[in-house]
């Protein structure tokens, strides 16, 4: 007898499961609850205790999110700049920024895991449905591609002209850009795929925020390195504009599940980060973007805001996990 094939677990299928669970869930505090059960004694939580385990990530993980975004989008900038035959010095700076990020990120992950063997064990298997497993492989692949791109670019810059070397350069740049996009965005998918309410309910917003933030940071580093050209100004305007829209959106949409984004340490930090990445950097470019000091100030504001936002989202996840009402509120939405 043939067994039924298991349905493929896609994002659409997950949405259907969430919707069905919300429609069929028994409302908290209804008369269907048996007397003496935990929910009957306390309508809002399991004896007032957290229903989820808070994330135990250390300070290295938010910094990894930040540097991974910069490294990944810097590789994309280098690929586009090489395609349009831009200033070789700009391409070199972007490539070395990507390579430096690729070198630091594994160190941060190993520091959080505690032992190097734990990181190596993550590479023993490849799980397509595991964001963490994919992330380890993406980081390893990106590091190799960044090394190849930098090595070929430096050899060609020093006069080692060879058709094979040119082909390897384009292979390194293209693969580094592709894996860089994944590196900059998978971290948002990773936290959005968890059961933490404030993360899972913002799973569609987080990738946009992380990618935009990484692009703005890459442009900001180039500006601080002295590349005050129209291209970096345009990238800065675009990133700051999108971050401003995201900040306004979060301020206007004050859902109960988003309480950690508006209150406490995480809320204060995220608000400061949003102001620095969005309105502050945008206004500096509008009014003082014609002078180097204004460009440097805007770039610095964006970098500081992007770094703070990574820590704010992690702190918000911890606060959300410790709040039992946040999880039970999702059951009452329908």
ZIBEL-V115918 format. One record per pair of residues at least 12 apart in sequence whose C-alpha atoms are under 6 Angstrom apart, sorted by sequence separation. I is the first residue (numbers start at 1). J is the second residue. D is the distance in whole Angstrom. If there is no record, write none. Layout:
i=I j=J d=D
i=I j=J d=D
//
This chain:
i=78 j=91 d=5
i=219 j=232 d=5
i=29 j=43 d=5
i=284 j=298 d=6
i=28 j=43 d=6
i=78 j=94 d=5
i=78 j=95 d=6
i=152 j=169 d=5
i=281 j=298 d=4
i=188 j=206 d=5
i=188 j=207 d=5
i=74 j=94 d=5
i=75 j=95 d=6
i=149 j=169 d=5
i=216 j=236 d=6
i=281 j=301 d=6
i=185 j=207 d=5
i=75 j=98 d=6
i=149 j=172 d=4
i=216 j=239 d=5
i=74 j=98 d=5
i=148 j=172 d=5
i=149 j=173 d=5
i=276 j=301 d=5
i=277 j=302 d=4
i=185 j=211 d=6
i=276 j=302 d=6
i=71 j=98 d=4
i=145 j=172 d=5
i=212 j=239 d=6
i=247 j=274 d=6
i=277 j=305 d=5
i=276 j=305 d=5
i=71 j=101 d=5
i=146 j=176 d=6
i=145 j=176 d=5
i=273 j=305 d=4
i=67 j=101 d=6
i=142 j=176 d=6
i=244 j=278 d=4
i=243 j=278 d=5
i=244 j=279 d=6
i=273 j=308 d=5
i=273 j=309 d=5
i=142 j=179 d=5
i=240 j=277 d=6
i=240 j=278 d=5
i=270 j=309 d=5
i=64 j=105 d=6
i=102 j=143 d=5
i=240 j=282 d=5
i=270 j=312 d=5
i=269 j=312 d=6
i=266 j=312 d=5
i=99 j=146 d=5
i=60 j=108 d=5
i=266 j=315 d=5
i=266 j=316 d=5
i=260 j=316 d=5
i=131 j=190 d=5
i=198 j=257 d=6
i=198 j=258 d=6
i=257 j=326 d=5
i=224 j=296 d=6
i=220 j=299 d=4
i=217 j=303 d=6
i=79 j=173 d=5
i=75 j=176 d=6
i=76 j=177 d=4
i=75 j=177 d=5
i=72 j=180 d=3
i=72 j=181 d=6
i=72 j=183 d=6
i=72 j=184 d=5
i=69 j=184 d=4
i=68 j=184 d=6
i=196 j=321 d=6
i=73 j=214 d=6
i=73 j=215 d=5
i=70 j=214 d=5
i=74 j=218 d=5
i=69 j=214 d=4
i=70 j=217 d=6
i=70 j=218 d=5
i=66 j=307 d=6
i=62 j=310 d=5
i=62 j=311 d=5
i=55 j=318 d=6
i=54 j=318 d=5
i=54 j=321 d=5
i=52 j=321 d=5
i=50 j=322 d=5
i=50 j=323 d=6
i=51 j=324 d=5
i=50 j=324 d=5
i=45 j=324 d=5
i=44 j=325 d=6
i=22 j=331 d=6
i=22 j=334 d=6
//
